[in-house]
């Protein structure tokens, strides 16, 4: 599959999620009983690549794992989902795969403790940018800024649509340091906290405007249960969250939304692509696991149920 064309190439973290379900979060010096535990691949780049596959697209992920059991498990999960892993770097010497401890309470809320390991050590020269010639979308997620900017620049040069999800750590760098990658992005996908961290603006509209002024073409702000705020140079609109059932796990909801938007843009205008994506994300949060994104058949069944009609 390494010489194939792709719908989406993702660049960023490949991690292993260690999930623990509890009735309630423990307070200091107190214990909370773990009712169940599981593990599976995580990291935004991996999650979006899996989401694209489940939604009927072709994807490859560019990232780095260690030569260890966590890395082996993560890659096995990706291969099982049909994601091309030929562009993943494996660091054999002193390389430890990153992982996230995810604690989930009975309401689906989460607490996370992260160790990035070699995921954050992916260097610009280690990114196989030749695959950017064979894709429509390049999605860069939660990645160190030098590598992220390099990937975005080459992707733009090769004519790909560039999507960037900054993540919490990079958002703290602020607008001036992030301006180069923002100017290269067709789509910027921060959450409410991140967009305010980047811009220093508390008002959501002013924060989105600041990203547009820095060169972004589309800004989609993820607002959790409040839905999505979208701004371009020509319009702004909101799309409410969609929830078809009880919230089980909100981990990876933003990645489900990203996969939904990118696959939605293949056949819908922006507003409808975002509406489609909110259904993808809504189904995801009713399931345990950051990469448990629904299939296209499941999404289409839900769309029929709610009478989804593209508005153009």
WONORGI-V640578 format. One record per residue. RES is the residue in one small letter. PSI is psi in radians with two decimals (none if undefined). Layout:
BEGIN
res: [RES;RES]
psi: [PSI;PSI]
END
This chain:
BEGIN
res: [x;x;x;x;x;x;x;x;x;x;x;x;x;x;x;x;x;x;x;x;x;x;x;x;x;x;x;x;x;x;x;x;x;x;x;x;x;x;x;x;x;x;x;x;x;x;x;x;x;x;x;x;x;x;x;x;x;x;x;x;x;x;x;x;x;x;x;x;x;x;x;x;x;x;x;x;x;x;x;x;x;x;x;x;x;x;x;x;x;x;x;x;x;x;x;x;x;x;x;x;x;x;x;x;x;x;x;x;x;x;x;x;x;x;x;x;x;x;x;x;x;x;x;x;x;x;x;x;x;x;x;x;x;x;x;x;x;x;x;x;x;x;x;x;x;x;x;x;x;x;x;x;x;x;x;x;x;x;x;x;x;x;x;x;x;x;x;x;x;x;x;x;x;x;x;x;x;x;x;x;x;x;x;x;x;x;x;x;x;x;x;x;x;x;x;x;x;x;x;x;x;x;x;x;x;x;x;x;x;x;x;x;x;x;x;x;x;x;x;x;x;x;x;x;x;x;x;x;x;x;x;x;x;x;x;x;x;x;x;x;x;x;x;x;x;x;x;x;x;x;x;x;x;x;x;x;x;x;x;x;x;x;x;x;x;x;x;x;x;x;x;x;x;x;x;x;x;x;x;x;x;x;x;x;x;x;x;x;x;x;x;x;x;x;x;x;x;x;x;x;x;x;x;x;x;x;x;x;x;x;x;x]
psi: [-0.13;-0.43;0.21;2.91;2.76;2.71;-0.74;2.32;2.20;2.54;2.15;-2.58;2.37;2.01;3.04;2.22;2.23;1.89;2.36;2.12;2.30;2.78;-0.67;2.74;2.44;2.56;2.89;2.37;0.31;2.79;2.49;2.27;2.35;2.10;-0.48;2.76;2.62;3.01;2.79;2.91;2.53;-2.88;2.40;-0.75;-0.73;-0.78;-0.78;-0.69;-0.73;-0.73;-0.75;-0.77;-0.79;-0.44;0.22;0.10;3.06;2.36;2.70;2.65;2.40;2.08;-2.94;2.37;2.91;2.91;1.29;3.11;-0.68;-0.76;-0.74;-0.80;-0.73;-0.80;-0.67;-0.70;-0.75;-0.78;-0.72;-0.56;-0.11;0.24;2.35;2.09;0.24;-0.26;0.19;2.30;2.35;2.04;1.87;-0.65;2.00;0.48;2.11;2.21;2.38;2.74;2.81;2.21;2.04;2.05;2.18;2.19;-3.11;-0.24;-0.03;0.00;2.73;2.65;2.33;2.48;2.13;2.46;1.97;-0.44;-2.44;-0.15;-0.64;0.02;0.16;2.06;2.74;-0.74;-0.18;-0.10;2.10;1.48;-0.17;-0.45;-0.28;-0.35;-0.26;0.53;2.74;-0.69;2.42;2.08;2.08;2.19;2.20;0.85;2.59;2.50;-0.55;-0.77;-0.72;-0.78;-0.72;-0.83;-0.75;-0.73;-0.82;-0.69;-0.75;-0.75;-0.57;0.07;0.22;2.71;2.18;2.14;2.34;2.15;1.90;-0.69;2.83;-0.79;-0.86;-0.56;-0.55;-0.23;-0.44;2.94;-0.79;-0.76;-0.43;-0.11;-0.72;-0.77;-0.58;-0.70;-0.33;-0.14;2.25;-0.61;2.22;2.30;1.16;2.86;-3.12;-0.73;-0.79;-0.74;-0.57;-0.63;-0.79;-0.82;-0.38;0.12;2.26;-0.61;2.22;-0.72;-0.73;-0.63;-0.79;-0.71;-0.65;-0.66;-0.67;-0.73;-0.48;-0.10;-0.14;2.56;-0.62;2.36;2.15;1.97;2.11;2.18;0.38;-2.26;-0.19;-0.06;-2.54;2.41;2.26;2.35;2.39;-3.08;-0.25;-0.37;2.88;2.55;2.86;2.56;2.17;2.73;2.64;2.27;1.86;-0.07;-2.90;2.41;2.18;-0.73;2.03;-0.06;2.28;0.10;-0.69;-0.60;-0.65;-0.72;-0.77;-0.82;-0.71;-0.72;-0.83;-0.78;-0.55;-0.66;-0.27;-0.49;-0.13;2.71;2.97;-0.90;-0.76;-0.60;-0.68;-0.72;-0.79;-0.78;-0.60;-0.51;-0.73;-0.87;-0.66;-0.73;-0.70;-0.75;-0.14;0.09;2.65;2.23;2.32;-0.45;0.19;1.10;2.47;2.80;2.89;-0.65;-0.72;-0.70;-0.77;-0.65;-0.69;-0.67;-0.70;-0.67;-0.65;0.02;0.69;2.20;2.12;2.33;-0.28;none]
END
